[in-house]
């Protein structure tokens, strides 16, 4: 149970860090690349 819990914790921590670092950066980049260009 200990190793499995550890692995799960590591995966969750890695995903959280990945999202925390990449999500705002990706949205910021996308927002700058397309400054108010709306296509319908």
mmCIF file of the N, C-alpha and C atoms, coordinates in Angstrom:
data_MODEL
# 
_entry.id   MODEL 
# 
loop_
_atom_site.group_PDB 
_atom_site.id 
_atom_site.type_symbol 
_atom_site.label_atom_id 
_atom_site.label_alt_id 
_atom_site.label_comp_id 
_atom_site.label_asym_id 
_atom_site.label_entity_id 
_atom_site.label_seq_id 
_atom_site.pdbx_PDB_ins_code 
_atom_site.Cartn_x 
_atom_site.Cartn_y 
_atom_site.Cartn_z 
_atom_site.occupancy 
_atom_site.B_iso_or_equiv 
_atom_site.pdbx_formal_charge 
_atom_site.auth_seq_id 
_atom_site.auth_comp_id 
_atom_site.auth_asym_id 
_atom_site.auth_atom_id 
_atom_site.pdbx_PDB_model_num 
ATOM 1   N N  . UNK A 1 1  ? 0.847   -1.202 0.000   1.00 0.00 ? 1  UNK A N  1 
ATOM 2   C CA . UNK A 1 1  ? 0.000   0.000  0.000   1.00 0.00 ? 1  UNK A CA 1 
ATOM 3   C C  . UNK A 1 1  ? 0.886   1.257  0.000   1.00 0.00 ? 1  UNK A C  1 
ATOM 4   N N  . UNK A 1 2  ? 1.980   1.201  0.710   1.00 0.00 ? 2  UNK A N  1 
ATOM 5   C CA . UNK A 1 2  ? 2.849   2.381  0.781   1.00 0.00 ? 2  UNK A CA 1 
ATOM 6   C C  . UNK A 1 2  ? 3.431   2.760  -0.585  1.00 0.00 ? 2  UNK A C  1 
ATOM 7   N N  . UNK A 1 3  ? 4.024   1.802  -1.313  1.00 0.00 ? 3  UNK A N  1 
ATOM 8   C CA . UNK A 1 3  ? 4.597   2.177  -2.615  1.00 0.00 ? 3  UNK A CA 1 
ATOM 9   C C  . UNK A 1 3  ? 3.538   2.694  -3.586  1.00 0.00 ? 3  UNK A C  1 
ATOM 10  N N  . UNK A 1 4  ? 2.357   2.050  -3.583  1.00 0.00 ? 4  UNK A N  1 
ATOM 11  C CA . UNK A 1 4  ? 1.295   2.474  -4.492  1.00 0.00 ? 4  UNK A CA 1 
ATOM 12  C C  . UNK A 1 4  ? 0.848   3.901  -4.149  1.00 0.00 ? 4  UNK A C  1 
ATOM 13  N N  . UNK A 1 5  ? 0.690   4.182  -2.881  1.00 0.00 ? 5  UNK A N  1 
ATOM 14  C CA . UNK A 1 5  ? 0.285   5.525  -2.458  1.00 0.00 ? 5  UNK A CA 1 
ATOM 15  C C  . UNK A 1 5  ? 1.352   6.546  -2.846  1.00 0.00 ? 5  UNK A C  1 
ATOM 16  N N  . UNK A 1 6  ? 2.611   6.164  -2.679  1.00 0.00 ? 6  UNK A N  1 
ATOM 17  C CA . UNK A 1 6  ? 3.705   7.062  -3.038  1.00 0.00 ? 6  UNK A CA 1 
ATOM 18  C C  . UNK A 1 6  ? 3.667   7.381  -4.528  1.00 0.00 ? 6  UNK A C  1 
ATOM 19  N N  . UNK A 1 7  ? 3.498   6.329  -5.336  1.00 0.00 ? 7  UNK A N  1 
ATOM 20  C CA . UNK A 1 7  ? 3.471   6.529  -6.786  1.00 0.00 ? 7  UNK A CA 1 
ATOM 21  C C  . UNK A 1 7  ? 2.304   7.439  -7.158  1.00 0.00 ? 7  UNK A C  1 
ATOM 22  N N  . UNK A 1 8  ? 1.150   7.200  -6.554  1.00 0.00 ? 8  UNK A N  1 
ATOM 23  C CA . UNK A 1 8  ? -0.019  8.017  -6.850  1.00 0.00 ? 8  UNK A CA 1 
ATOM 24  C C  . UNK A 1 8  ? 0.241   9.476  -6.463  1.00 0.00 ? 8  UNK A C  1 
ATOM 25  N N  . UNK A 1 9  ? 0.834   9.670  -5.299  1.00 0.00 ? 9  UNK A N  1 
ATOM 26  C CA . UNK A 1 9  ? 1.139   11.028 -4.845  1.00 0.00 ? 9  UNK A CA 1 
ATOM 27  C C  . UNK A 1 9  ? 2.085   11.736 -5.801  1.00 0.00 ? 9  UNK A C  1 
ATOM 28  N N  . UNK A 1 10 ? 3.090   11.001 -6.275  1.00 0.00 ? 10 UNK A N  1 
ATOM 29  C CA . UNK A 1 10 ? 4.061   11.592 -7.200  1.00 0.00 ? 10 UNK A CA 1 
ATOM 30  C C  . UNK A 1 10 ? 3.379   11.985 -8.506  1.00 0.00 ? 10 UNK A C  1 
ATOM 31  N N  . UNK A 1 11 ? 2.520   11.109 -9.006  1.00 0.00 ? 11 UNK A N  1 
ATOM 32  C CA . UNK A 1 11 ? 1.818   11.402 -10.264 1.00 0.00 ? 11 UNK A CA 1 
ATOM 33  C C  . UNK A 1 11 ? 0.926   12.628 -10.102 1.00 0.00 ? 11 UNK A C  1 
ATOM 34  N N  . UNK A 1 12 ? 0.191   12.677 -8.998  1.00 0.00 ? 12 UNK A N  1 
ATOM 35  C CA . UNK A 1 12 ? -0.707  13.816 -8.760  1.00 0.00 ? 12 UNK A CA 1 
ATOM 36  C C  . UNK A 1 12 ? 0.094   15.108 -8.636  1.00 0.00 ? 12 UNK A C  1 
ATOM 37  N N  . UNK A 1 13 ? 1.200   15.048 -7.892  1.00 0.00 ? 13 UNK A N  1 
ATOM 38  C CA . UNK A 1 13 ? 2.035   16.239 -7.707  1.00 0.00 ? 13 UNK A CA 1 
ATOM 39  C C  . UNK A 1 13 ? 2.616   16.695 -9.044  1.00 0.00 ? 13 UNK A C  1 
ATOM 40  N N  . UNK A 1 14 ? 3.053   15.732 -9.858  1.00 0.00 ? 14 UNK A N  1 
ATOM 41  C CA . UNK A 1 14 ? 3.639   16.080 -11.158 1.00 0.00 ? 14 UNK A CA 1 
ATOM 42  C C  . UNK A 1 14 ? 2.582   16.725 -12.059 1.00 0.00 ? 14 UNK A C  1 
ATOM 43  N N  . UNK A 1 15 ? 1.385   16.145 -12.072 1.00 0.00 ? 15 UNK A N  1 
ATOM 44  C CA . UNK A 1 15 ? 0.310   16.700 -12.901 1.00 0.00 ? 15 UNK A CA 1 
ATOM 45  C C  . UNK A 1 15 ? -0.069  18.099 -12.421 1.00 0.00 ? 15 UNK A C  1 
ATOM 46  N N  . UNK A 1 16 ? -0.144  18.278 -11.109 1.00 0.00 ? 16 UNK A N  1 
ATOM 47  C CA . UNK A 1 16 ? -0.512  19.587 -10.559 1.00 0.00 ? 16 UNK A CA 1 
ATOM 48  C C  . UNK A 1 16 ? 0.538   20.629 -10.929 1.00 0.00 ? 16 UNK A C  1 
ATOM 49  N N  . UNK A 1 17 ? 1.811   20.278 -10.781 1.00 0.00 ? 17 UNK A N  1 
ATOM 50  C CA . UNK A 1 17 ? 2.883   21.219 -11.112 1.00 0.00 ? 17 UNK A CA 1 
ATOM 51  C C  . UNK A 1 17 ? 2.872   21.517 -12.611 1.00 0.00 ? 17 UNK A C  1 
ATOM 52  N N  . UNK A 1 18 ? 2.684   20.471 -13.422 1.00 0.00 ? 18 UNK A N  1 
ATOM 53  C CA . UNK A 1 18 ? 2.650   20.631 -14.880 1.00 0.00 ? 18 UNK A CA 1 
ATOM 54  C C  . UNK A 1 18 ? 1.527   21.591 -15.284 1.00 0.00 ? 18 UNK A C  1 
ATOM 55  N N  . UNK A 1 19 ? 0.348   21.383 -14.715 1.00 0.00 ? 19 UNK A N  1 
ATOM 56  C CA . UNK A 1 19 ? -0.796  22.238 -15.046 1.00 0.00 ? 19 UNK A CA 1 
ATOM 57  C C  . UNK A 1 19 ? -0.565  23.661 -14.536 1.00 0.00 ? 19 UNK A C  1 
ATOM 58  N N  . UNK A 1 20 ? -0.042  23.775 -13.315 1.00 0.00 ? 20 UNK A N  1 
ATOM 59  C CA . UNK A 1 20 ? 0.160   25.098 -12.715 1.00 0.00 ? 20 UNK A CA 1 
ATOM 60  C C  . UNK A 1 20 ? 1.164   25.915 -13.523 1.00 0.00 ? 20 UNK A C  1 
ATOM 61  N N  . UNK A 1 21 ? 2.180   25.237 -14.068 1.00 0.00 ? 21 UNK A N  1 
ATOM 62  C CA . UNK A 1 21 ? 3.208   25.962 -14.822 1.00 0.00 ? 21 UNK A CA 1 
ATOM 63  C C  . UNK A 1 21 ? 2.804   26.181 -16.276 1.00 0.00 ? 21 UNK A C  1 
ATOM 64  N N  . UNK A 1 22 ? 2.130   25.196 -16.881 1.00 0.00 ? 22 UNK A N  1 
ATOM 65  C CA . UNK A 1 22 ? 1.860   25.269 -18.318 1.00 0.00 ? 22 UNK A CA 1 
ATOM 66  C C  . UNK A 1 22 ? 0.521   25.915 -18.645 1.00 0.00 ? 22 UNK A C  1 
ATOM 67  N N  . UNK A 1 23 ? -0.505  25.680 -17.846 1.00 0.00 ? 23 UNK A N  1 
ATOM 68  C CA . UNK A 1 23 ? -1.834  26.192 -18.178 1.00 0.00 ? 23 UNK A CA 1 
ATOM 69  C C  . UNK A 1 23 ? -1.833  27.721 -18.343 1.00 0.00 ? 23 UNK A C  1 
ATOM 70  N N  . UNK A 1 24 ? -1.353  28.485 -17.356 1.00 0.00 ? 24 UNK A N  1 
ATOM 71  C CA . UNK A 1 24 ? -1.373  29.948 -17.514 1.00 0.00 ? 24 UNK A CA 1 
ATOM 72  C C  . UNK A 1 24 ? -0.461  30.401 -18.658 1.00 0.00 ? 24 UNK A C  1 
ATOM 73  N N  . UNK A 1 25 ? 0.677   29.730 -18.827 1.00 0.00 ? 25 UNK A N  1 
ATOM 74  C CA . UNK A 1 25 ? 1.620   30.102 -19.886 1.00 0.00 ? 25 UNK A CA 1 
ATOM 75  C C  . UNK A 1 25 ? 0.995   29.874 -21.260 1.00 0.00 ? 25 UNK A C  1 
ATOM 76  N N  . UNK A 1 26 ? 0.338   28.731 -21.428 1.00 0.00 ? 26 UNK A N  1 
ATOM 77  C CA . UNK A 1 26 ? -0.269  28.399 -22.720 1.00 0.00 ? 26 UNK A CA 1 
ATOM 78  C C  . UNK A 1 26 ? -1.396  29.384 -23.037 1.00 0.00 ? 26 UNK A C  1 
ATOM 79  N N  . UNK A 1 27 ? -2.250  29.675 -22.062 1.00 0.00 ? 27 UNK A N  1 
ATOM 80  C CA . UNK A 1 27 ? -3.357  30.604 -22.302 1.00 0.00 ? 27 UNK A CA 1 
ATOM 81  C C  . UNK A 1 27 ? -2.815  31.998 -22.579 1.00 0.00 ? 27 UNK A C  1 
ATOM 82  N N  . UNK A 1 28 ? -1.765  32.393 -21.878 1.00 0.00 ? 28 UNK A N  1 
ATOM 83  C CA . UNK A 1 28 ? -1.169  33.712 -22.090 1.00 0.00 ? 28 UNK A CA 1 
ATOM 84  C C  . UNK A 1 28 ? -0.585  33.807 -23.495 1.00 0.00 ? 28 UNK A C  1 
ATOM 85  N N  . UNK A 1 29 ? 0.119   32.748 -23.915 1.00 0.00 ? 29 UNK A N  1 
ATOM 86  C CA . UNK A 1 29 ? 0.702   32.727 -25.257 1.00 0.00 ? 29 UNK A CA 1 
ATOM 87  C C  . UNK A 1 29 ? -0.411  32.792 -26.310 1.00 0.00 ? 29 UNK A C  1 
ATOM 88  N N  . UNK A 1 30 ? -1.451  31.975 -26.139 1.00 0.00 ? 30 UNK A N  1 
ATOM 89  C CA . UNK A 1 30 ? -2.540  31.942 -27.108 1.00 0.00 ? 30 UNK A CA 1 
ATOM 90  C C  . UNK A 1 30 ? -3.222  33.308 -27.170 1.00 0.00 ? 30 UNK A C  1 
ATOM 91  N N  . UNK A 1 31 ? -3.373  33.950 -26.022 1.00 0.00 ? 31 UNK A N  1 
ATOM 92  C CA . UNK A 1 31 ? -4.023  35.246 -25.974 1.00 0.00 ? 31 UNK A CA 1 
ATOM 93  C C  . UNK A 1 31 ? -3.188  36.287 -26.718 1.00 0.00 ? 31 UNK A C  1 
ATOM 94  N N  . UNK A 1 32 ? -1.854  36.184 -26.620 1.00 0.00 ? 32 UNK A N  1 
ATOM 95  C CA . UNK A 1 32 ? -0.989  37.153 -27.292 1.00 0.00 ? 32 UNK A CA 1 
ATOM 96  C C  . UNK A 1 32 ? -0.914  36.857 -28.786 1.00 0.00 ? 32 UNK A C  1 
ATOM 97  N N  . UNK A 1 33 ? -0.940  35.580 -29.142 1.00 0.00 ? 33 UNK A N  1 
ATOM 98  C CA . UNK A 1 33 ? -0.841  35.214 -30.559 1.00 0.00 ? 33 UNK A CA 1 
ATOM 99  C C  . UNK A 1 33 ? -2.098  35.671 -31.301 1.00 0.00 ? 33 UNK A C  1 
ATOM 100 N N  . UNK A 1 34 ? -3.250  35.545 -30.662 1.00 0.00 ? 34 UNK A N  1 
ATOM 101 C CA . UNK A 1 34 ? -4.511  35.931 -31.302 1.00 0.00 ? 34 UNK A CA 1 
ATOM 102 C C  . UNK A 1 34 ? -5.139  37.077 -30.504 1.00 0.00 ? 34 UNK A C  1 
ATOM 103 N N  . UNK A 1 35 ? -4.693  38.314 -30.747 1.00 0.00 ? 35 UNK A N  1 
ATOM 104 C CA . UNK A 1 35 ? -5.193  39.452 -29.973 1.00 0.00 ? 35 UNK A CA 1 
ATOM 105 C C  . UNK A 1 35 ? -6.536  39.963 -30.493 1.00 0.00 ? 35 UNK A C  1 
ATOM 106 N N  . UNK A 1 36 ? -7.618  39.359 -30.019 1.00 0.00 ? 36 UNK A N  1 
ATOM 107 C CA . UNK A 1 36 ? -8.949  39.843 -30.355 1.00 0.00 ? 36 UNK A CA 1 
ATOM 108 C C  . UNK A 1 36 ? -9.386  39.523 -31.772 1.00 0.00 ? 36 UNK A C  1 
ATOM 109 N N  . UNK A 1 37 ? -8.877  38.454 -32.364 1.00 0.00 ? 37 UNK A N  1 
ATOM 110 C CA . UNK A 1 37 ? -9.344  38.061 -33.697 1.00 0.00 ? 37 UNK A CA 1 
ATOM 111 C C  . UNK A 1 37 ? -10.410 36.989 -33.545 1.00 0.00 ? 37 UNK A C  1 
ATOM 112 N N  . UNK A 1 38 ? -11.665 37.363 -33.802 1.00 0.00 ? 38 UNK A N  1 
ATOM 113 C CA . UNK A 1 38 ? -12.765 36.411 -33.634 1.00 0.00 ? 38 UNK A CA 1 
ATOM 114 C C  . UNK A 1 38 ? -13.197 35.882 -34.990 1.00 0.00 ? 38 UNK A C  1 
ATOM 115 N N  . UNK A 1 39 ? -13.281 34.577 -35.115 1.00 0.00 ? 39 UNK A N  1 
ATOM 116 C CA . UNK A 1 39 ? -13.753 33.946 -36.352 1.00 0.00 ? 39 UNK A CA 1 
ATOM 117 C C  . UNK A 1 39 ? -15.036 33.189 -36.069 1.00 0.00 ? 39 UNK A C  1 
ATOM 118 N N  . UNK A 1 40 ? -16.041 33.379 -36.922 1.00 0.00 ? 40 UNK A N  1 
ATOM 119 C CA . UNK A 1 40 ? -17.310 32.681 -36.701 1.00 0.00 ? 40 UNK A CA 1 
ATOM 120 C C  . UNK A 1 40 ? -17.666 31.833 -37.910 1.00 0.00 ? 40 UNK A C  1 
# 
